[in-house]
Amino acid sequence: MTSSAASTGTAPAPSAGRAAEEPTGTLAGASTRNPAKPAEAAPDAAPGPSSRARRVLAAVAVPALALALGMGVWYAVSYLLLDPARRFLLPPPHQVISRSLADPVHLEPMLQALGVTARIAAIGFALAALIGIATGSLMNQARWVERLVYPYAVMLQVIPVLAIVPLIGLWFGFGTGSRVIVCVMIALFPVITNTHFGLRSVDRGLHELFTLGRASRVRRLVSLELPAALPSVFTGLRIASGQVVIGAILGDMFFAKGEPGIGTLLDTYRATLRSEDLIAAIALASLFGIAVYTVFTVVSQAVVGRWHSSGDRR
């Protein structure tokens, strides 16, 4: 066997054991000298500047895209669907800006009227918040109060305010007081219902702890129920903050006695076919409503967002 292997000029094949040792020996040696560490779960990376910038960009890009799409539709309707003789019904955006919003003669009365509407809305919201939170708390304390008040609260919500506006004018006049009453009527129901729901949703185990401590009703309400109901209360306040702006504008339209509000100007612009000023006033009223809702959203996030699950932002 040895002579035949030499005569053929071929080297003898390495044995299986040696062949298995040589390629794996280096790896085994390397692995022996540098043992691999077990894989560890990477900790959640804190959001860096890049991820924060992407979130901000997404928050800005989507509304900007929607605004651009709306402007495109607006231009299309103005120039493609309306002939020049009827274009005054929906003037293009640049005409609204140049002839109304950018003109101090037209813009100044709108801002003054918006200030009047904002003052009435603030008064109405404060009254609605106080009355709504107090009523919801009383409904939670006594079942007979709930049976007495809740049907009328629902009736106040479902009856159209426009149907009882004449009665409000006859009873309370056509001035600022009637405007405030309209604001309160529109904004009251969400505050009552959300406050009552939040107070009724407190954990029963916490109630039992206060019962063991022989806490009075007032202490139970102040120390347990109201703090636990804050998320629901702020939800009602956020809804009411948008509703109260609608109520203030409606009050301006129907109770024009006294200082004119933005609703009064809307009615005047509609009657005189001043389309540029009408659209500009609508835009200012809309921006005011968005600003009010945003403020209460930020306040709610600051008050309850640190400890309640509603503050989680994904």
Secondary structure as a PSIPRED ss2 file (coil, helix, strand):
# PSIPRED VFORMAT (PSIPRED V4.0)

   1 M C   1.000  0.000  0.000
   2 T H   0.000  1.000  0.000
   3 S H   0.000  1.000  0.000
   4 S H   0.000  1.000  0.000
   5 A H   0.000  1.000  0.000
   6 A H   0.000  1.000  0.000
   7 S H   0.000  1.000  0.000
   8 T H   0.000  1.000  0.000
   9 G C   1.000  0.000  0.000
  10 T C   1.000  0.000  0.000
  11 A C   1.000  0.000  0.000
  12 P C   1.000  0.000  0.000
  13 A C   1.000  0.000  0.000
  14 P C   1.000  0.000  0.000
  15 S C   1.000  0.000  0.000
  16 A H   0.000  1.000  0.000
  17 G H   0.000  1.000  0.000
  18 R H   0.000  1.000  0.000
  19 A H   0.000  1.000  0.000
  20 A H   0.000  1.000  0.000
  21 E H   0.000  1.000  0.000
  22 E H   0.000  1.000  0.000
  23 P H   0.000  1.000  0.000
  24 T H   0.000  1.000  0.000
  25 G H   0.000  1.000  0.000
  26 T H   0.000  1.000  0.000
  27 L H   0.000  1.000  0.000
  28 A H   0.000  1.000  0.000
  29 G H   0.000  1.000  0.000
  30 A H   0.000  1.000  0.000
  31 S H   0.000  1.000  0.000
  32 T H   0.000  1.000  0.000
  33 R H   0.000  1.000  0.000
  34 N C   1.000  0.000  0.000
  35 P C   1.000  0.000  0.000
  36 A C   1.000  0.000  0.000
  37 K C   1.000  0.000  0.000
  38 P C   1.000  0.000  0.000
  39 A C   1.000  0.000  0.000
  40 E C   1.000  0.000  0.000
  41 A C   1.000  0.000  0.000
  42 A C   1.000  0.000  0.000
  43 P C   1.000  0.000  0.000
  44 D C   1.000  0.000  0.000
  45 A C   1.000  0.000  0.000
  46 A C   1.000  0.000  0.000
  47 P C   1.000  0.000  0.000
  48 G C   1.000  0.000  0.000
  49 P H   0.000  1.000  0.000
  50 S H   0.000  1.000  0.000
  51 S H   0.000  1.000  0.000
  52 R H   0.000  1.000  0.000
  53 A H   0.000  1.000  0.000
  54 R H   0.000  1.000  0.000
  55 R H   0.000  1.000  0.000
  56 V H   0.000  1.000  0.000
  57 L H   0.000  1.000  0.000
  58 A H   0.000  1.000  0.000
  59 A H   0.000  1.000  0.000
  60 V H   0.000  1.000  0.000
  61 A H   0.000  1.000  0.000
  62 V H   0.000  1.000  0.000
  63 P H   0.000  1.000  0.000
  64 A H   0.000  1.000  0.000
  65 L H   0.000  1.000  0.000
  66 A H   0.000  1.000  0.000
  67 L H   0.000  1.000  0.000
  68 A H   0.000  1.000  0.000
  69 L H   0.000  1.000  0.000
  70 G H   0.000  1.000  0.000
  71 M H   0.000  1.000  0.000
  72 G H   0.000  1.000  0.000
  73 V H   0.000  1.000  0.000
  74 W H   0.000  1.000  0.000
  75 Y H   0.000  1.000  0.000
  76 A H   0.000  1.000  0.000
  77 V H   0.000  1.000  0.000
  78 S H   0.000  1.000  0.000
  79 Y H   0.000  1.000  0.000
  80 L H   0.000  1.000  0.000
  81 L H   0.000  1.000  0.000
  82 L C   1.000  0.000  0.000
  83 D C   1.000  0.000  0.000
  84 P H   0.000  1.000  0.000
  85 A H   0.000  1.000  0.000
  86 R H   0.000  1.000  0.000
  87 R H   0.000  1.000  0.000
  88 F H   0.000  1.000  0.000
  89 L H   0.000  1.000  0.000
  90 L C   1.000  0.000  0.000
  91 P C   1.000  0.000  0.000
  92 P C   1.000  0.000  0.000
  93 P H   0.000  1.000  0.000
  94 H H   0.000  1.000  0.000
  95 Q H   0.000  1.000  0.000
  96 V H   0.000  1.000  0.000
  97 I H   0.000  1.000  0.000
  98 S H   0.000  1.000  0.000
  99 R H   0.000  1.000  0.000
 100 S H   0.000  1.000  0.000
 101 L H   0.000  1.000  0.000
 102 A C   1.000  0.000  0.000
 103 D C   1.000  0.000  0.000
 104 P H   0.000  1.000  0.000
 105 V H   0.000  1.000  0.000
 106 H H   0.000  1.000  0.000
 107 L H   0.000  1.000  0.000
 108 E H   0.000  1.000  0.000
 109 P H   0.000  1.000  0.000
 110 M H   0.000  1.000  0.000
 111 L H   0.000  1.000  0.000
 112 Q H   0.000  1.000  0.000
 113 A H   0.000  1.000  0.000
 114 L H   0.000  1.000  0.000
 115 G H   0.000  1.000  0.000
 116 V H   0.000  1.000  0.000
 117 T H   0.000  1.000  0.000
 118 A H   0.000  1.000  0.000
 119 R H   0.000  1.000  0.000
 120 I H   0.000  1.000  0.000
 121 A H   0.000  1.000  0.000
 122 A H   0.000  1.000  0.000
 123 I H   0.000  1.000  0.000
 124 G H   0.000  1.000  0.000
 125 F H   0.000  1.000  0.000
 126 A H   0.000  1.000  0.000
 127 L H   0.000  1.000  0.000
 128 A H   0.000  1.000  0.000
 129 A H   0.000  1.000  0.000
 130 L H   0.000  1.000  0.000
 131 I H   0.000  1.000  0.000
 132 G H   0.000  1.000  0.000
 133 I H   0.000  1.000  0.000
 134 A H   0.000  1.000  0.000
 135 T H   0.000  1.000  0.000
 136 G H   0.000  1.000  0.000
 137 S H   0.000  1.000  0.000
 138 L H   0.000  1.000  0.000
 139 M H   0.000  1.000  0.000
 140 N H   0.000  1.000  0.000
 141 Q H   0.000  1.000  0.000
 142 A C   1.000  0.000  0.000
 143 R H   0.000  1.000  0.000
 144 W H   0.000  1.000  0.000
 145 V H   0.000  1.000  0.000
 146 E H   0.000  1.000  0.000
 147 R H   0.000  1.000  0.000
 148 L H   0.000  1.000  0.000
 149 V H   0.000  1.000  0.000
 150 Y H   0.000  1.000  0.000
 151 P H   0.000  1.000  0.000
 152 Y H   0.000  1.000  0.000
 153 A H   0.000  1.000  0.000
 154 V H   0.000  1.000  0.000
 155 M H   0.000  1.000  0.000
 156 L H   0.000  1.000  0.000
 157 Q H   0.000  1.000  0.000
 158 V H   0.000  1.000  0.000
 159 I C   1.000  0.000  0.000
 160 P C   1.000  0.000  0.000
 161 V H   0.000  1.000  0.000
 162 L H   0.000  1.000  0.000
 163 A H   0.000  1.000  0.000
 164 I H   0.000  1.000  0.000
 165 V H   0.000  1.000  0.000
 166 P H   0.000  1.000  0.000
 167 L H   0.000  1.000  0.000
 168 I H   0.000  1.000  0.000
 169 G H   0.000  1.000  0.000
 170 L H   0.000  1.000  0.000
 171 W H   0.000  1.000  0.000
 172 F H   0.000  1.000  0.000
 173 G C   1.000  0.000  0.000
 174 F C   1.000  0.000  0.000
 175 G C   1.000  0.000  0.000
 176 T H   0.000  1.000  0.000
 177 G H   0.000  1.000  0.000
 178 S H   0.000  1.000  0.000
 179 R H   0.000  1.000  0.000
 180 V H   0.000  1.000  0.000
 181 I H   0.000  1.000  0.000
 182 V H   0.000  1.000  0.000
 183 C H   0.000  1.000  0.000
 184 V H   0.000  1.000  0.000
 185 M H   0.000  1.000  0.000
 186 I H   0.000  1.000  0.000
 187 A H   0.000  1.000  0.000
 188 L H   0.000  1.000  0.000
 189 F H   0.000  1.000  0.000
 190 P H   0.000  1.000  0.000
 191 V H   0.000  1.000  0.000
 192 I H   0.000  1.000  0.000
 193 T H   0.000  1.000  0.000
 194 N H   0.000  1.000  0.000
 195 T H   0.000  1.000  0.000
 196 H H   0.000  1.000  0.000
 197 F H   0.000  1.000  0.000
 198 G H   0.000  1.000  0.000
 199 L H   0.000  1.000  0.000
 200 R H   0.000  1.000  0.000
 201 S C   1.000  0.000  0.000
 202 V C   1.000  0.000  0.000
 203 D C   1.000  0.000  0.000
 204 R H   0.000  1.000  0.000
 205 G H   0.000  1.000  0.000
 206 L H   0.000  1.000  0.000
 207 H H   0.000  1.000  0.000
 208 E H   0.000  1.000  0.000
 209 L H   0.000  1.000  0.000
 210 F H   0.000  1.000  0.000
 211 T H   0.000  1.000  0.000
 212 L H   0.000  1.000  0.000
 213 G C   1.000  0.000  0.000
 214 R C   1.000  0.000  0.000
 215 A C   1.000  0.000  0.000
 216 S C   1.000  0.000  0.000
 217 R H   0.000  1.000  0.000
 218 V H   0.000  1.000  0.000
 219 R H   0.000  1.000  0.000
 220 R H   0.000  1.000  0.000
 221 L H   0.000  1.000  0.000
 222 V H   0.000  1.000  0.000
 223 S H   0.000  1.000  0.000
 224 L H   0.000  1.000  0.000
 225 E H   0.000  1.000  0.000
 226 L H   0.000  1.000  0.000
 227 P H   0.000  1.000  0.000
 228 A H   0.000  1.000  0.000
 229 A H   0.000  1.000  0.000
 230 L H   0.000  1.000  0.000
 231 P H   0.000  1.000  0.000
 232 S H   0.000  1.000  0.000
 233 V H   0.000  1.000  0.000
 234 F H   0.000  1.000  0.000
 235 T H   0.000  1.000  0.000
 236 G H   0.000  1.000  0.000
 237 L H   0.000  1.000  0.000
 238 R H   0.000  1.000  0.000
 239 I H   0.000  1.000  0.000
 240 A H   0.000  1.000  0.000
 241 S H   0.000  1.000  0.000
 242 G H   0.000  1.000  0.000
 243 Q H   0.000  1.000  0.000
 244 V H   0.000  1.000  0.000
 245 V H   0.000  1.000  0.000
 246 I H   0.000  1.000  0.000
 247 G H   0.000  1.000  0.000
 248 A H   0.000  1.000  0.000
 249 I H   0.000  1.000  0.000
 250 L H   0.000  1.000  0.000
 251 G H   0.000  1.000  0.000
 252 D H   0.000  1.000  0.000
 253 M H   0.000  1.000  0.000
 254 F H   0.000  1.000  0.000
 255 F C   1.000  0.000  0.000
 256 A C   1.000  0.000  0.000
 257 K C   1.000  0.000  0.000
 258 G C   1.000  0.000  0.000
 259 E C   1.000  0.000  0.000
 260 P C   1.000  0.000  0.000
 261 G C   1.000  0.000  0.000
 262 I H   0.000  1.000  0.000
 263 G H   0.000  1.000  0.000
 264 T H   0.000  1.000  0.000
 265 L H   0.000  1.000  0.000
 266 L H   0.000  1.000  0.000
 267 D H   0.000  1.000  0.000
 268 T H   0.000  1.000  0.000
 269 Y H   0.000  1.000  0.000
 270 R H   0.000  1.000  0.000
 271 A H   0.000  1.000  0.000
 272 T C   1.000  0.000  0.000
 273 L C   1.000  0.000  0.000
 274 R C   1.000  0.000  0.000
 275 S H   0.000  1.000  0.000
 276 E H   0.000  1.000  0.000
 277 D H   0.000  1.000  0.000
 278 L H   0.000  1.000  0.000
 279 I H   0.000  1.000  0.000
 280 A H   0.000  1.000  0.000
 281 A H   0.000  1.000  0.000
 282 I H   0.000  1.000  0.000
 283 A H   0.000  1.000  0.000
 284 L H   0.000  1.000  0.000
 285 A H   0.000  1.000  0.000
 286 S H   0.000  1.000  0.000
 287 L H   0.000  1.000  0.000
 288 F H   0.000  1.000  0.000
 289 G H   0.000  1.000  0.000
 290 I H   0.000  1.000  0.000
 291 A H   0.000  1.000  0.000
 292 V H   0.000  1.000  0.000
 293 Y H   0.000  1.000  0.000
 294 T H   0.000  1.000  0.000
 295 V H   0.000  1.000  0.000
 296 F H   0.000  1.000  0.000
 297 T H   0.000  1.000  0.000
 298 V H   0.000  1.000  0.000
 299 V H   0.000  1.000  0.000
 300 S H   0.000  1.000  0.000
 301 Q H   0.000  1.000  0.000
 302 A H   0.000  1.000  0.000
 303 V H   0.000  1.000  0.000
 304 V H   0.000  1.000  0.000
 305 G C   1.000  0.000  0.000
 306 R C   1.000  0.000  0.000
 307 W C   1.000  0.000  0.000
 308 H C   1.000  0.000  0.000
 309 S H   0.000  1.000  0.000
 310 S H   0.000  1.000  0.000
 311 G H   0.000  1.000  0.000
 312 D C   1.000  0.000  0.000
 313 R C   1.000  0.000  0.000
 314 R C   1.000  0.000  0.000
